[in-house]
Amino acid sequence: MLHRHLNHQDLTLAAIDDIISRGRLADWVELRHAVLSDDAVLKKVEKICRNRVADPYAQRYHFWMNYVEKNK
């Protein structure tokens, strides 16, 4: 996924947040593969989602938080 405000394609916290908030299915599939292959990415996803799940309407973040909790 090309990030509109980043000049790299690394899975930084900002990039992961961008993928979760505006990514499409193909982007989420790539993020899932990264989460499954690298524990550091899983921890980054958890960190991002923990800050957003207080909002009951942030459904994408709730989805990923549930995914993280099931794959710890």
PyMOL Python script that loads the backbone (N, CA, C, O; Angstrom):
from pymol import cmd

cmd.read_pdbstr("""\
ATOM      1  N   MET A   1       0.848  -1.176   0.000  1.00  0.00           N
ATOM      2  CA  MET A   1       0.000   0.000   0.000  1.00  0.00           C
ATOM      3  C   MET A   1       0.890   1.234   0.000  1.00  0.00           C
ATOM      4  O   MET A   1       1.849   1.311   0.768  1.00  0.00           O
ATOM      5  N   LEU A   2       0.584   2.174  -0.835  1.00  0.00           N
ATOM      6  CA  LEU A   2       1.298   3.443  -0.827  1.00  0.00           C
ATOM      7  C   LEU A   2       0.674   4.334   0.243  1.00  0.00           C
ATOM      8  O   LEU A   2      -0.534   4.565   0.261  1.00  0.00           O
ATOM      9  N   HIS A   3       1.517   4.816   1.115  1.00  0.00           N
ATOM     10  CA  HIS A   3       1.038   5.670   2.201  1.00  0.00           C
ATOM     11  C   HIS A   3       1.124   7.123   1.759  1.00  0.00           C
ATOM     12  O   HIS A   3       2.173   7.581   1.306  1.00  0.00           O
ATOM     13  N   ARG A   4       0.055   7.820   1.887  1.00  0.00           N
ATOM     14  CA  ARG A   4      -0.007   9.180   1.358  1.00  0.00           C
ATOM     15  C   ARG A   4       0.877  10.165   2.098  1.00  0.00           C
ATOM     16  O   ARG A   4       1.232  11.203   1.541  1.00  0.00           O
ATOM     17  N   HIS A   5       1.243   9.871   3.334  1.00  0.00           N
ATOM     18  CA  HIS A   5       2.028  10.819   4.113  1.00  0.00           C
ATOM     19  C   HIS A   5       3.395  10.275   4.535  1.00  0.00           C
ATOM     20  O   HIS A   5       4.096  10.905   5.327  1.00  0.00           O
ATOM     21  N   LEU A   6       3.768   9.124   4.017  1.00  0.00           N
ATOM     22  CA  LEU A   6       5.056   8.518   4.360  1.00  0.00           C
ATOM     23  C   LEU A   6       5.889   8.363   3.102  1.00  0.00           C
ATOM     24  O   LEU A   6       5.361   8.125   2.015  1.00  0.00           O
ATOM     25  N   ASN A   7       7.188   8.499   3.261  1.00  0.00           N
ATOM     26  CA  ASN A   7       8.065   8.360   2.087  1.00  0.00           C
ATOM     27  C   ASN A   7       8.806   7.026   2.095  1.00  0.00           C
ATOM     28  O   ASN A   7       9.874   6.909   1.495  1.00  0.00           O
ATOM     29  N   HIS A   8       8.259   6.036   2.756  1.00  0.00           N
ATOM     30  CA  HIS A   8       8.840   4.697   2.805  1.00  0.00           C
ATOM     31  C   HIS A   8       7.713   3.678   2.849  1.00  0.00           C
ATOM     32  O   HIS A   8       6.544   4.046   2.959  1.00  0.00           O
ATOM     33  N   GLN A   9       8.050   2.434   2.765  1.00  0.00           N
ATOM     34  CA  GLN A   9       7.049   1.377   2.807  1.00  0.00           C
ATOM     35  C   GLN A   9       7.314   0.409   3.956  1.00  0.00           C
ATOM     36  O   GLN A   9       6.834  -0.725   3.939  1.00  0.00           O
ATOM     37  N   ASP A  10       8.083   0.854   4.960  1.00  0.00           N
ATOM     38  CA  ASP A  10       8.349   0.019   6.136  1.00  0.00           C
ATOM     39  C   ASP A  10       7.097  -0.070   7.009  1.00  0.00           C
ATOM     40  O   ASP A  10       6.216   0.787   6.941  1.00  0.00           O
ATOM     41  N   LEU A  11       7.036  -1.114   7.823  1.00  0.00           N
ATOM     42  CA  LEU A  11       5.893  -1.273   8.715  1.00  0.00           C
ATOM     43  C   LEU A  11       6.154  -0.558  10.042  1.00  0.00           C
ATOM     44  O   LEU A  11       6.307  -1.189  11.087  1.00  0.00           O
ATOM     45  N   THR A  12       6.199   0.750   9.973  1.00  0.00           N
ATOM     46  CA  THR A  12       6.318   1.571  11.170  1.00  0.00           C
ATOM     47  C   THR A  12       4.934   1.685  11.809  1.00  0.00           C
ATOM     48  O   THR A  12       3.941   1.232  11.240  1.00  0.00           O
ATOM     49  N   LEU A  13       4.877   2.289  12.986  1.00  0.00           N
ATOM     50  CA  LEU A  13       3.585   2.489  13.638  1.00  0.00           C
ATOM     51  C   LEU A  13       2.646   3.315  12.756  1.00  0.00           C
ATOM     52  O   LEU A  13       1.462   3.000  12.638  1.00  0.00           O
ATOM     53  N   ALA A  14       3.173   4.362  12.145  1.00  0.00           N
ATOM     54  CA  ALA A  14       2.342   5.200  11.279  1.00  0.00           C
ATOM     55  C   ALA A  14       1.835   4.426  10.063  1.00  0.00           C
ATOM     56  O   ALA A  14       0.680   4.575   9.665  1.00  0.00           O
ATOM     57  N   ALA A  15       2.690   3.611   9.486  1.00  0.00           N
ATOM     58  CA  ALA A  15       2.290   2.829   8.318  1.00  0.00           C
ATOM     59  C   ALA A  15       1.217   1.801   8.680  1.00  0.00           C
ATOM     60  O   ALA A  15       0.252   1.617   7.938  1.00  0.00           O
ATOM     61  N   ILE A  16       1.388   1.138   9.812  1.00  0.00           N
ATOM     62  CA  ILE A  16       0.400   0.143  10.249  1.00  0.00           C
ATOM     63  C   ILE A  16      -0.931   0.820  10.545  1.00  0.00           C
ATOM     64  O   ILE A  16      -1.987   0.301  10.183  1.00  0.00           O
ATOM     65  N   ASP A  17      -0.886   1.965  11.195  1.00  0.00           N
ATOM     66  CA  ASP A  17      -2.106   2.719  11.470  1.00  0.00           C
ATOM     67  C   ASP A  17      -2.806   3.089  10.170  1.00  0.00           C
ATOM     68  O   ASP A  17      -4.031   3.011  10.073  1.00  0.00           O
ATOM     69  N   ASP A  18      -2.038   3.486   9.186  1.00  0.00           N
ATOM     70  CA  ASP A  18      -2.590   3.836   7.877  1.00  0.00           C
ATOM     71  C   ASP A  18      -3.232   2.617   7.212  1.00  0.00           C
ATOM     72  O   ASP A  18      -4.309   2.729   6.626  1.00  0.00           O
ATOM     73  N   ILE A  19      -2.594   1.481   7.296  1.00  0.00           N
ATOM     74  CA  ILE A  19      -3.140   0.255   6.710  1.00  0.00           C
ATOM     75  C   ILE A  19      -4.451  -0.125   7.377  1.00  0.00           C
ATOM     76  O   ILE A  19      -5.415  -0.487   6.703  1.00  0.00           O
ATOM     77  N   ILE A  20      -4.486  -0.043   8.710  1.00  0.00           N
ATOM     78  CA  ILE A  20      -5.709  -0.399   9.424  1.00  0.00           C
ATOM     79  C   ILE A  20      -6.825   0.592   9.105  1.00  0.00           C
ATOM     80  O   ILE A  20      -7.961   0.185   8.862  1.00  0.00           O
ATOM     81  N   SER A  21      -6.518   1.860   9.105  1.00  0.00           N
ATOM     82  CA  SER A  21      -7.575   2.865   8.961  1.00  0.00           C
ATOM     83  C   SER A  21      -8.094   3.013   7.538  1.00  0.00           C
ATOM     84  O   SER A  21      -9.281   3.280   7.351  1.00  0.00           O
ATOM     85  N   ARG A  22      -7.234   2.846   6.519  1.00  0.00           N
ATOM     86  CA  ARG A  22      -7.725   3.065   5.155  1.00  0.00           C
ATOM     87  C   ARG A  22      -7.317   1.993   4.174  1.00  0.00           C
ATOM     88  O   ARG A  22      -7.500   2.149   2.966  1.00  0.00           O
ATOM     89  N   GLY A  23      -6.766   0.905   4.683  1.00  0.00           N
ATOM     90  CA  GLY A  23      -6.354  -0.171   3.797  1.00  0.00           C
ATOM     91  C   GLY A  23      -7.522  -0.984   3.267  1.00  0.00           C
ATOM     92  O   GLY A  23      -8.616  -0.985   3.830  1.00  0.00           O
ATOM     93  N   ARG A  24      -7.256  -1.671   2.172  1.00  0.00           N
ATOM     94  CA  ARG A  24      -8.255  -2.570   1.574  1.00  0.00           C
ATOM     95  C   ARG A  24      -7.908  -4.004   1.952  1.00  0.00           C
ATOM     96  O   ARG A  24      -6.920  -4.245   2.645  1.00  0.00           O
ATOM     97  N   LEU A  25      -8.698  -4.931   1.509  1.00  0.00           N
ATOM     98  CA  LEU A  25      -8.510  -6.327   1.872  1.00  0.00           C
ATOM     99  C   LEU A  25      -7.099  -6.816   1.543  1.00  0.00           C
ATOM    100  O   LEU A  25      -6.478  -7.493   2.363  1.00  0.00           O
ATOM    101  N   ALA A  26      -6.596  -6.491   0.382  1.00  0.00           N
ATOM    102  CA  ALA A  26      -5.252  -6.929  -0.012  1.00  0.00           C
ATOM    103  C   ALA A  26      -4.196  -6.382   0.946  1.00  0.00           C
ATOM    104  O   ALA A  26      -3.226  -7.075   1.255  1.00  0.00           O
ATOM    105  N   ASP A  27      -4.371  -5.159   1.414  1.00  0.00           N
ATOM    106  CA  ASP A  27      -3.435  -4.565   2.368  1.00  0.00           C
ATOM    107  C   ASP A  27      -3.514  -5.276   3.710  1.00  0.00           C
ATOM    108  O   ASP A  27      -2.496  -5.500   4.366  1.00  0.00           O
ATOM    109  N   TRP A  28      -4.723  -5.625   4.110  1.00  0.00           N
ATOM    110  CA  TRP A  28      -4.909  -6.329   5.375  1.00  0.00           C
ATOM    111  C   TRP A  28      -4.313  -7.732   5.303  1.00  0.00           C
ATOM    112  O   TRP A  28      -3.761  -8.222   6.287  1.00  0.00           O
ATOM    113  N   VAL A  29      -4.421  -8.373   4.157  1.00  0.00           N
ATOM    114  CA  VAL A  29      -3.825  -9.701   3.985  1.00  0.00           C
ATOM    115  C   VAL A  29      -2.305  -9.609   4.147  1.00  0.00           C
ATOM    116  O   VAL A  29      -1.699 -10.458   4.800  1.00  0.00           O
ATOM    117  N   GLU A  30      -1.697  -8.591   3.558  1.00  0.00           N
ATOM    118  CA  GLU A  30      -0.250  -8.403   3.709  1.00  0.00           C
ATOM    119  C   GLU A  30       0.125  -8.131   5.159  1.00  0.00           C
ATOM    120  O   GLU A  30       1.126  -8.652   5.650  1.00  0.00           O
ATOM    121  N   LEU A  31      -0.675  -7.315   5.847  1.00  0.00           N
ATOM    122  CA  LEU A  31      -0.415  -7.045   7.263  1.00  0.00           C
ATOM    123  C   LEU A  31      -0.560  -8.317   8.083  1.00  0.00           C
ATOM    124  O   LEU A  31       0.228  -8.558   8.998  1.00  0.00           O
ATOM    125  N   ARG A  32      -1.544  -9.120   7.771  1.00  0.00           N
ATOM    126  CA  ARG A  32      -1.727 -10.394   8.483  1.00  0.00           C
ATOM    127  C   ARG A  32      -0.513 -11.292   8.311  1.00  0.00           C
ATOM    128  O   ARG A  32      -0.057 -11.906   9.276  1.00  0.00           O
ATOM    129  N   HIS A  33       0.013 -11.377   7.101  1.00  0.00           N
ATOM    130  CA  HIS A  33       1.207 -12.184   6.865  1.00  0.00           C
ATOM    131  C   HIS A  33       2.389 -11.650   7.670  1.00  0.00           C
ATOM    132  O   HIS A  33       3.173 -12.423   8.220  1.00  0.00           O
ATOM    133  N   ALA A  34       2.512 -10.339   7.736  1.00  0.00           N
ATOM    134  CA  ALA A  34       3.598  -9.728   8.507  1.00  0.00           C
ATOM    135  C   ALA A  34       3.433 -10.020  10.001  1.00  0.00           C
ATOM    136  O   ALA A  34       4.414 -10.296  10.691  1.00  0.00           O
ATOM    137  N   VAL A  35       2.212  -9.962  10.493  1.00  0.00           N
ATOM    138  CA  VAL A  35       1.938 -10.247  11.906  1.00  0.00           C
ATOM    139  C   VAL A  35       2.284 -11.696  12.234  1.00  0.00           C
ATOM    140  O   VAL A  35       2.872 -11.983  13.277  1.00  0.00           O
ATOM    141  N   LEU A  36       1.916 -12.599  11.339  1.00  0.00           N
ATOM    142  CA  LEU A  36       2.180 -14.015  11.585  1.00  0.00           C
ATOM    143  C   LEU A  36       3.655 -14.368  11.505  1.00  0.00           C
ATOM    144  O   LEU A  36       4.094 -15.329  12.136  1.00  0.00           O
ATOM    145  N   SER A  37       4.419 -13.614  10.749  1.00  0.00           N
ATOM    146  CA  SER A  37       5.830 -13.948  10.569  1.00  0.00           C
ATOM    147  C   SER A  37       6.761 -13.165  11.482  1.00  0.00           C
ATOM    148  O   SER A  37       7.932 -13.523  11.609  1.00  0.00           O
ATOM    149  N   ASP A  38       6.273 -12.102  12.125  1.00  0.00           N
ATOM    150  CA  ASP A  38       7.149 -11.267  12.942  1.00  0.00           C
ATOM    151  C   ASP A  38       6.407 -10.784  14.185  1.00  0.00           C
ATOM    152  O   ASP A  38       5.444 -10.023  14.089  1.00  0.00           O
ATOM    153  N   ASP A  39       6.864 -11.231  15.346  1.00  0.00           N
ATOM    154  CA  ASP A  39       6.240 -10.841  16.617  1.00  0.00           C
ATOM    155  C   ASP A  39       6.297  -9.333  16.857  1.00  0.00           C
ATOM    156  O   ASP A  39       5.414  -8.778  17.511  1.00  0.00           O
ATOM    157  N   ALA A  40       7.317  -8.674  16.338  1.00  0.00           N
ATOM    158  CA  ALA A  40       7.446  -7.225  16.527  1.00  0.00           C
ATOM    159  C   ALA A  40       6.295  -6.490  15.847  1.00  0.00           C
ATOM    160  O   ALA A  40       5.810  -5.484  16.365  1.00  0.00           O
ATOM    161  N   VAL A  41       5.861  -6.980  14.707  1.00  0.00           N
ATOM    162  CA  VAL A  41       4.737  -6.357  13.999  1.00  0.00           C
ATOM    163  C   VAL A  41       3.450  -6.575  14.798  1.00  0.00           C
ATOM    164  O   VAL A  41       2.618  -5.673  14.890  1.00  0.00           O
ATOM    165  N   LEU A  42       3.286  -7.755  15.368  1.00  0.00           N
ATOM    166  CA  LEU A  42       2.124  -8.041  16.211  1.00  0.00           C
ATOM    167  C   LEU A  42       2.059  -7.054  17.374  1.00  0.00           C
ATOM    168  O   LEU A  42       0.987  -6.541  17.694  1.00  0.00           O
ATOM    169  N   LYS A  43       3.188  -6.791  17.999  1.00  0.00           N
ATOM    170  CA  LYS A  43       3.229  -5.851  19.125  1.00  0.00           C
ATOM    171  C   LYS A  43       2.920  -4.428  18.682  1.00  0.00           C
ATOM    172  O   LYS A  43       2.292  -3.672  19.424  1.00  0.00           O
ATOM    173  N   LYS A  44       3.352  -4.058  17.490  1.00  0.00           N
ATOM    174  CA  LYS A  44       3.045  -2.724  16.966  1.00  0.00           C
ATOM    175  C   LYS A  44       1.546  -2.583  16.714  1.00  0.00           C
ATOM    176  O   LYS A  44       0.952  -1.557  17.045  1.00  0.00           O
ATOM    177  N   VAL A  45       0.939  -3.606  16.132  1.00  0.00           N
ATOM    178  CA  VAL A  45      -0.505  -3.572  15.878  1.00  0.00           C
ATOM    179  C   VAL A  45      -1.257  -3.446  17.201  1.00  0.00           C
ATOM    180  O   VAL A  45      -2.218  -2.684  17.307  1.00  0.00           O
ATOM    181  N   GLU A  46      -0.817  -4.192  18.198  1.00  0.00           N
ATOM    182  CA  GLU A  46      -1.455  -4.123  19.507  1.00  0.00           C
ATOM    183  C   GLU A  46      -1.331  -2.712  20.100  1.00  0.00           C
ATOM    184  O   GLU A  46      -2.299  -2.178  20.641  1.00  0.00           O
ATOM    185  N   LYS A  47      -0.170  -2.125  19.999  1.00  0.00           N
ATOM    186  CA  LYS A  47       0.057  -0.779  20.542  1.00  0.00           C
ATOM    187  C   LYS A  47      -0.856   0.247  19.882  1.00  0.00           C
ATOM    188  O   LYS A  47      -1.428   1.104  20.555  1.00  0.00           O
ATOM    189  N   ILE A  48      -0.986   0.156  18.577  1.00  0.00           N
ATOM    190  CA  ILE A  48      -1.854   1.089  17.847  1.00  0.00           C
ATOM    191  C   ILE A  48      -3.312   0.894  18.249  1.00  0.00           C
ATOM    192  O   ILE A  48      -4.025   1.860  18.518  1.00  0.00           O
ATOM    193  N   CYS A  49      -3.742  -0.344  18.286  1.00  0.00           N
ATOM    194  CA  CYS A  49      -5.149  -0.638  18.557  1.00  0.00           C
ATOM    195  C   CYS A  49      -5.547  -0.301  19.993  1.00  0.00           C
ATOM    196  O   CYS A  49      -6.671   0.141  20.229  1.00  0.00           O
ATOM    197  N   ARG A  50      -4.660  -0.498  20.937  1.00  0.00           N
ATOM    198  CA  ARG A  50      -4.974  -0.179  22.335  1.00  0.00           C
ATOM    199  C   ARG A  50      -5.371   1.290  22.494  1.00  0.00           C
ATOM    200  O   ARG A  50      -6.204   1.628  23.335  1.00  0.00           O
ATOM    201  N   ASN A  51      -4.776   2.147  21.690  1.00  0.00           N
ATOM    202  CA  ASN A  51      -5.087   3.571  21.774  1.00  0.00           C
ATOM    203  C   ASN A  51      -6.405   3.933  21.109  1.00  0.00           C
ATOM    204  O   ASN A  51      -6.919   5.030  21.327  1.00  0.00           O
ATOM    205  N   ARG A  52      -6.957   3.050  20.314  1.00  0.00           N
ATOM    206  CA  ARG A  52      -8.162   3.383  19.540  1.00  0.00           C
ATOM    207  C   ARG A  52      -9.415   2.628  19.965  1.00  0.00           C
ATOM    208  O   ARG A  52     -10.519   3.032  19.600  1.00  0.00           O
ATOM    209  N   VAL A  53      -9.280   1.550  20.721  1.00  0.00           N
ATOM    210  CA  VAL A  53     -10.456   0.720  21.013  1.00  0.00           C
ATOM    211  C   VAL A  53     -11.420   1.358  22.014  1.00  0.00           C
ATOM    212  O   VAL A  53     -12.511   0.831  22.231  1.00  0.00           O
ATOM    213  N   ALA A  54     -11.044   2.466  22.619  1.00  0.00           N
ATOM    214  CA  ALA A  54     -11.985   3.161  23.496  1.00  0.00           C
ATOM    215  C   ALA A  54     -13.149   3.739  22.693  1.00  0.00           C
ATOM    216  O   ALA A  54     -14.227   3.982  23.238  1.00  0.00           O
ATOM    217  N   ASP A  55     -12.930   3.955  21.421  1.00  0.00           N
ATOM    218  CA  ASP A  55     -13.972   4.459  20.528  1.00  0.00           C
ATOM    219  C   ASP A  55     -14.790   3.279  20.015  1.00  0.00           C
ATOM    220  O   ASP A  55     -14.268   2.458  19.260  1.00  0.00           O
ATOM    221  N   PRO A  56     -16.056   3.173  20.407  1.00  0.00           N
ATOM    222  CA  PRO A  56     -16.855   2.022  19.970  1.00  0.00           C
ATOM    223  C   PRO A  56     -17.106   1.988  18.468  1.00  0.00           C
ATOM    224  O   PRO A  56     -17.509   0.955  17.934  1.00  0.00           O
ATOM    225  N   TYR A  57     -16.875   3.094  17.786  1.00  0.00           N
ATOM    226  CA  TYR A  57     -17.103   3.149  16.345  1.00  0.00           C
ATOM    227  C   TYR A  57     -15.846   2.855  15.527  1.00  0.00           C
ATOM    228  O   TYR A  57     -15.900   2.818  14.297  1.00  0.00           O
ATOM    229  N   ALA A  58     -14.737   2.650  16.192  1.00  0.00           N
ATOM    230  CA  ALA A  58     -13.475   2.345  15.496  1.00  0.00           C
ATOM    231  C   ALA A  58     -13.408   0.844  15.238  1.00  0.00           C
ATOM    232  O   ALA A  58     -12.553   0.147  15.785  1.00  0.00           O
ATOM    233  N   GLN A  59     -14.304   0.364  14.413  1.00  0.00           N
ATOM    234  CA  GLN A  59     -14.481  -1.069  14.224  1.00  0.00           C
ATOM    235  C   GLN A  59     -13.256  -1.754  13.636  1.00  0.00           C
ATOM    236  O   GLN A  59     -12.968  -2.901  13.976  1.00  0.00           O
ATOM    237  N   ARG A  60     -12.541  -1.075  12.771  1.00  0.00           N
ATOM    238  CA  ARG A  60     -11.339  -1.677  12.191  1.00  0.00           C
ATOM    239  C   ARG A  60     -10.315  -1.964  13.287  1.00  0.00           C
ATOM    240  O   ARG A  60      -9.653  -3.001  13.255  1.00  0.00           O
ATOM    241  N   TYR A  61     -10.179  -1.077  14.236  1.00  0.00           N
ATOM    242  CA  TYR A  61      -9.222  -1.260  15.322  1.00  0.00           C
ATOM    243  C   TYR A  61      -9.693  -2.356  16.279  1.00  0.00           C
ATOM    244  O   TYR A  61      -8.879  -3.107  16.815  1.00  0.00           O
ATOM    245  N   HIS A  62     -10.998  -2.444  16.490  1.00  0.00           N
ATOM    246  CA  HIS A  62     -11.545  -3.529  17.313  1.00  0.00           C
ATOM    247  C   HIS A  62     -11.267  -4.881  16.649  1.00  0.00           C
ATOM    248  O   HIS A  62     -10.881  -5.841  17.317  1.00  0.00           O
ATOM    249  N   PHE A  63     -11.463  -4.943  15.349  1.00  0.00           N
ATOM    250  CA  PHE A  63     -11.182  -6.169  14.609  1.00  0.00           C
ATOM    251  C   PHE A  63      -9.724  -6.599  14.816  1.00  0.00           C
ATOM    252  O   PHE A  63      -9.461  -7.747  15.176  1.00  0.00           O
ATOM    253  N   TRP A  64      -8.781  -5.681  14.591  1.00  0.00           N
ATOM    254  CA  TRP A  64      -7.365  -6.020  14.709  1.00  0.00           C
ATOM    255  C   TRP A  64      -6.970  -6.305  16.147  1.00  0.00           C
ATOM    256  O   TRP A  64      -6.097  -7.139  16.385  1.00  0.00           O
ATOM    257  N   MET A  65      -7.591  -5.634  17.116  1.00  0.00           N
ATOM    258  CA  MET A  65      -7.279  -5.927  18.520  1.00  0.00           C
ATOM    259  C   MET A  65      -7.713  -7.343  18.866  1.00  0.00           C
ATOM    260  O   MET A  65      -6.992  -8.067  19.552  1.00  0.00           O
ATOM    261  N   ASN A  66      -8.882  -7.736  18.394  1.00  0.00           N
ATOM    262  CA  ASN A  66      -9.340  -9.112  18.605  1.00  0.00           C
ATOM    263  C   ASN A  66      -8.392 -10.106  17.935  1.00  0.00           C
ATOM    264  O   ASN A  66      -8.085 -11.158  18.494  1.00  0.00           O
ATOM    265  N   TYR A  67      -7.944  -9.767  16.756  1.00  0.00           N
ATOM    266  CA  TYR A  67      -6.999 -10.641  16.038  1.00  0.00           C
ATOM    267  C   TYR A  67      -5.705 -10.795  16.834  1.00  0.00           C
ATOM    268  O   TYR A  67      -5.178 -11.899  16.970  1.00  0.00           O
ATOM    269  N   VAL A  68      -5.203  -9.688  17.353  1.00  0.00           N
ATOM    270  CA  VAL A  68      -3.964  -9.728  18.151  1.00  0.00           C
ATOM    271  C   VAL A  68      -4.158 -10.590  19.388  1.00  0.00           C
ATOM    272  O   VAL A  68      -3.307 -11.422  19.703  1.00  0.00           O
ATOM    273  N   GLU A  69      -5.260 -10.402  20.087  1.00  0.00           N
ATOM    274  CA  GLU A  69      -5.506 -11.158  21.319  1.00  0.00           C
ATOM    275  C   GLU A  69      -5.615 -12.653  21.058  1.00  0.00           C
ATOM    276  O   GLU A  69      -5.231 -13.451  21.912  1.00  0.00           O
ATOM    277  N   LYS A  70      -6.125 -13.046  19.911  1.00  0.00           N
ATOM    278  CA  LYS A  70      -6.240 -14.462  19.578  1.00  0.00           C
ATOM    279  C   LYS A  70      -4.946 -15.057  19.079  1.00  0.00           C
ATOM    280  O   LYS A  70      -4.805 -16.280  19.044  1.00  0.00           O
ATOM    281  N   ASN A  71      -3.996 -14.225  18.690  1.00  0.00           N
ATOM    282  CA  ASN A  71      -2.745 -14.733  18.118  1.00  0.00           C
ATOM    283  C   ASN A  71      -1.522 -14.453  18.972  1.00  0.00           C
ATOM    284  O   ASN A  71      -0.393 -14.558  18.491  1.00  0.00           O
ATOM    285  N   LYS A  72      -1.729 -14.104  20.215  1.00  0.00           N
ATOM    286  CA  LYS A  72      -0.592 -13.887  21.124  1.00  0.00           C
ATOM    287  C   LYS A  72       0.046 -15.204  21.478  1.00  0.00           C
ATOM    288  O   LYS A  72       1.019 -15.235  22.232  1.00  0.00           O
TER     289      LYS A  72
END
""", "prot")
cmd.dss("prot")
cmd.show_as("cartoon", "prot")
cmd.util.cbc("prot")
cmd.orient("prot")
